Amino acid sequence: MRLDKYLAETAQCTRSEAKTLLSRGRVTVNGAVCKKGDTQLREGDSVAVDGAPLAYQQFVYLMLNKPEGVVSASTDKRDTTVVDLIGDAYPRRELFPAGRLDKTSTGFVLLTDDGGFAHEILAPKRHVSKTYTVVIDTPLTEEMCKGFAEGVTLADGTALSPAEVEALTPDSLTVKVRLRQGVYHQIKRMFGVYGAGVNALHRDAIGGLALDPALAPGQWRELSAEEVTAITTGAGLLFT
């Protein structure tokens, strides 16, 4: 990789800003000042700016607690998007949400620039689960539980994969739902088959990784390598 490209991606600066850093002698490669942006870096080379080492990060993985009213998109002409909430923290990255939540829904949204990883966790054959807390307007029934477990057939004839649902409160109005596929407005449409409406929906977990309760609505943080692995393996990293 060229040194100027490496600087742009690791120091989160533009190519012109990287050129300025180089021209001013602020960049070192393996301890020696280097001013040539076209220098080809080799594996194991150490790059530093003003003496501070830079670490190359191929992809970014972020956990975001989506607030109500924000859309799950990279750009939108009318509404604030989940990517807008990240601000200028990653100016050289093309972040996007790996999976969506409705505008009125809240909770865990995964943002990344790793298209391969996003495809992996969204592909139906991988069966990566999504877990939600849902408030419905009529109590959960045995018929709903049985229907979810067998696989709901939607009003348009779409046959869904089996899902799990259980009551969380004595009145059976707050429930936990776990899905292993993603269909447009799936949970709302599933409950709609039984004449139930959804008043609130919050995503708690993706795969084996739960939303960090320390994140207030609108807040985000990077995921560790262990947390990224937990999403795909289901090896639960559930916060308390």
C-alpha positions as CSV (number, residue, x, y, z in Angstrom):
1,M,0.0,0.0,0.0
2,R,1.2,3.5,-0.8
3,L,2.2,5.6,2.3
4,D,-0.2,8.5,1.5
5,K,-3.1,6.1,1.2
6,Y,-2.1,4.4,4.4
7,L,-2.0,7.8,6.2
8,A,-5.4,8.8,4.8
9,E,-7.0,5.6,6.1
10,T,-5.2,5.3,9.5
11,A,-4.9,9.0,10.4
12,Q,-8.4,9.7,9.0
13,C,-7.2,12.6,6.8
14,T,-7.5,13.6,3.2
15,R,-4.8,12.8,0.6
16,S,-3.8,16.5,0.6
17,E,-3.5,16.6,4.4
18,A,-1.4,13.4,4.2
19,K,0.8,15.2,1.7
20,T,1.3,18.1,4.1
21,L,2.2,15.8,6.9
22,L,4.8,14.2,4.7
23,S,6.3,17.4,3.4
24,R,6.7,18.7,6.9
25,G,8.7,15.7,7.9
26,R,6.1,14.6,10.5
27,V,5.9,11.0,9.2
28,T,8.4,8.3,9.9
29,V,8.6,4.8,8.5
30,N,10.6,2.3,10.7
31,G,11.9,5.3,12.6
32,A,13.2,7.3,9.6
33,V,11.6,10.4,8.3
34,C,9.8,9.8,4.9
35,K,8.4,12.5,2.7
36,K,7.4,10.4,-0.4
37,G,3.7,9.6,-0.5
38,D,4.3,7.0,-3.2
39,T,6.5,4.9,-0.9
40,Q,5.3,1.3,-0.9
41,L,4.9,-0.1,2.5
42,R,5.7,-3.7,3.3
43,E,4.2,-6.0,5.8
44,G,5.7,-5.3,9.2
45,D,6.6,-1.6,8.5
46,S,6.0,0.8,11.3
47,V,4.5,4.2,10.5
48,A,4.2,7.1,12.9
49,V,3.1,10.7,12.9
50,D,4.8,13.0,15.3
51,G,6.2,9.9,17.0
52,A,2.8,8.4,17.6
53,P,2.5,4.9,15.9
54,L,-0.4,4.3,13.5
55,A,-2.2,1.0,13.3
56,Y,-3.9,0.0,10.1
57,Q,-7.5,-1.0,10.4
58,Q,-8.9,-2.7,7.3
59,F,-12.5,-2.4,8.3
60,V,-14.6,-0.6,10.9
61,Y,-17.3,-2.2,13.0
62,L,-19.5,0.0,15.2
63,M,-22.3,-0.7,17.6
64,L,-24.9,2.1,17.6
65,N,-28.0,2.5,19.9
66,K,-30.5,3.9,17.3
67,P,-33.0,6.4,18.7
68,E,-36.5,6.7,17.5
69,G,-36.9,8.9,14.4
70,V,-33.6,8.1,12.8
71,V,-33.6,6.1,9.6
72,S,-31.3,3.1,8.9
73,A,-29.6,4.4,5.8
74,S,-26.3,5.9,4.8
75,T,-27.9,9.1,3.4
76,D,-31.4,10.6,3.3
77,K,-32.5,13.9,2.0
78,R,-35.2,14.4,4.7
79,D,-34.3,12.5,7.8
80,T,-31.3,12.0,10.1
81,T,-29.6,8.7,9.3
82,V,-27.6,6.3,11.5
83,V,-24.5,7.3,9.6
84,D,-25.2,11.0,10.4
85,L,-24.9,10.1,14.1
86,I,-21.3,9.1,13.6
87,G,-20.5,12.6,12.4
88,D,-16.9,13.1,11.1
89,A,-15.3,10.4,13.2
90,Y,-14.5,8.3,10.1
91,P,-14.3,10.7,7.1
92,R,-12.5,8.3,4.8
93,R,-14.8,5.4,5.4
94,E,-18.0,4.5,3.5
95,L,-20.1,3.3,6.5
96,F,-23.5,1.7,6.1
97,P,-25.9,-0.2,8.3
98,A,-25.7,-4.0,8.1
99,G,-29.4,-4.6,8.4
100,R,-32.2,-2.1,9.1
101,L,-34.5,-1.0,11.8
102,D,-37.7,0.9,11.1
103,K,-37.7,4.7,11.7
104,T,-39.9,4.2,14.8
105,S,-37.8,1.3,16.2
106,T,-34.8,1.6,18.5
107,G,-31.8,-0.4,19.5
108,F,-28.7,-2.2,18.1
109,V,-27.7,-1.2,14.6
110,L,-24.3,-2.5,13.3
111,L,-22.4,0.0,11.1
112,T,-19.5,-1.2,9.0
113,D,-17.6,-0.7,5.8
114,D,-17.1,-4.4,5.4
115,G,-19.5,-5.6,2.7
116,G,-18.4,-9.2,3.0
117,F,-19.1,-9.3,6.7
118,A,-22.5,-7.6,6.2
119,H,-23.5,-10.2,3.6
120,E,-22.4,-13.0,5.9
121,I,-24.6,-11.9,8.8
122,L,-27.6,-11.1,6.7
123,A,-27.5,-14.2,4.5
124,P,-30.5,-16.4,5.4
125,K,-28.3,-19.6,5.2
126,R,-26.1,-18.3,8.0
127,H,-29.1,-18.0,10.4
128,V,-27.6,-15.2,12.5
129,S,-30.3,-14.3,15.0
130,K,-31.7,-10.9,15.9
131,T,-33.3,-10.5,19.3
132,Y,-36.0,-7.9,20.1
133,T,-38.1,-6.6,22.9
134,V,-41.5,-5.8,21.6
135,V,-44.6,-4.2,23.1
136,I,-47.8,-5.4,21.5
137,D,-51.3,-4.1,22.0
138,T,-53.0,-7.4,22.8
139,P,-51.6,-10.2,25.1
140,L,-49.4,-12.9,23.7
141,T,-51.4,-16.1,23.1
142,E,-50.6,-19.8,22.8
143,E,-51.7,-19.5,19.2
144,M,-49.1,-16.8,18.5
145,C,-46.3,-18.9,20.3
146,K,-47.2,-22.0,18.3
147,G,-47.5,-20.1,15.0
148,F,-44.1,-18.3,15.5
149,A,-42.5,-21.7,16.3
150,E,-43.9,-23.4,13.2
151,G,-43.3,-20.4,10.9
152,V,-45.8,-17.7,10.2
153,T,-47.4,-17.4,6.8
154,L,-47.9,-13.7,6.1
155,A,-51.1,-12.2,4.6
156,D,-49.4,-12.0,1.2
157,G,-48.6,-15.7,1.3
158,T,-44.9,-15.4,2.3
159,A,-43.9,-18.4,4.5
160,L,-41.4,-17.4,7.2
161,S,-38.9,-19.5,9.0
162,P,-39.6,-20.5,12.6
163,A,-39.1,-17.8,15.2
164,E,-39.2,-17.7,19.0
165,V,-41.5,-15.5,21.1
166,E,-42.0,-15.4,24.9
167,A,-43.7,-13.1,27.3
168,L,-41.6,-10.9,29.5
169,T,-44.3,-9.4,31.7
170,P,-47.3,-10.8,33.6
171,D,-49.7,-9.0,31.3
172,S,-48.0,-10.7,28.2
173,L,-47.9,-7.3,26.4
174,T,-44.1,-7.1,26.5
175,V,-42.4,-10.0,24.7
176,K,-39.1,-11.2,23.5
177,V,-38.8,-12.2,19.8
178,R,-35.8,-13.9,18.2
179,L,-35.7,-14.1,14.4
180,R,-33.2,-15.8,12.0
181,Q,-34.2,-14.0,8.8
182,G,-35.0,-10.5,7.7
183,V,-38.2,-9.6,5.9
184,Y,-39.6,-6.0,5.5
185,H,-41.5,-5.1,8.6
186,Q,-41.3,-8.7,9.6
187,I,-42.3,-8.6,13.3
188,K,-45.1,-6.2,12.7
189,R,-46.5,-8.3,9.9
190,M,-46.1,-11.5,12.0
191,F,-48.2,-10.1,14.9
192,G,-50.6,-8.6,12.4
193,V,-51.5,-12.2,11.2
194,Y,-53.0,-12.6,14.7
195,G,-54.7,-9.2,14.9
196,A,-52.0,-7.7,17.2
197,G,-50.3,-4.4,16.7
198,V,-46.8,-3.4,17.7
199,N,-46.5,-0.3,19.9
200,A,-42.7,-0.4,20.3
201,L,-39.8,-2.5,19.0
202,H,-36.2,-2.5,20.4
203,R,-33.4,-4.6,19.0
204,D,-31.4,-6.1,21.9
205,A,-28.9,-8.3,20.2
206,I,-27.4,-9.4,16.9
207,G,-26.1,-13.0,17.0
208,G,-24.4,-13.6,20.3
209,L,-23.7,-9.9,20.9
210,A,-26.1,-7.8,23.0
211,L,-26.4,-4.0,22.9
212,D,-24.1,-2.4,25.5
213,P,-26.4,-0.8,28.1
214,A,-23.8,1.9,28.6
215,L,-24.7,3.4,25.2
216,A,-27.5,5.9,25.5
217,P,-29.8,6.5,22.5
218,G,-27.7,8.0,19.7
219,Q,-24.4,6.9,21.2
220,W,-22.0,4.4,19.5
221,R,-18.6,2.7,19.9
222,E,-16.2,0.4,18.1
223,L,-16.5,-3.3,18.5
224,S,-13.5,-5.4,19.6
225,A,-12.4,-8.4,17.4
226,E,-14.0,-10.7,20.0
227,E,-17.3,-8.9,19.8
228,V,-17.3,-9.1,16.0
229,T,-16.7,-12.8,16.2
230,A,-19.5,-13.2,18.8
231,I,-22.0,-11.8,16.2
232,T,-21.4,-14.7,13.8
233,T,-20.7,-17.5,16.2
234,G,-23.4,-16.8,18.7
235,A,-20.9,-17.2,21.5
236,G,-22.9,-14.9,23.7
237,L,-21.3,-11.7,24.9
238,L,-24.4,-10.4,26.7
239,F,-24.1,-7.3,28.9
240,T,-25.7,-7.0,32.3
